[in-house]
Amino acid sequence: MSQPNKQSGRKLRSHSVRATDLDKLLDAFRALDRTVVEISMNVYKVPRRDRATMLEQHRRLHDMVRERLPRILYQPEGDPNC
């Protein structure tokens, strides 16, 4: 009789996201988000003095996402406190 737990464990590991893939995904997200922010600033005619502040806020947001996303993705099942 085969052991289904080992088999499902192997299957899950083979579909896991590698750190390099996650970095590439986050870089693509950051580039897309920055583009959207810059286009929005032009559309809504944000004053030049406020643009630097907005871009700094987005950089902080991206840093937080980069730091916390791996913990969210690799959170153990049944442990809502991670």
Order of alpha helices (4+ residues) and beta strands (2+ residues): alpha-alpha-alpha
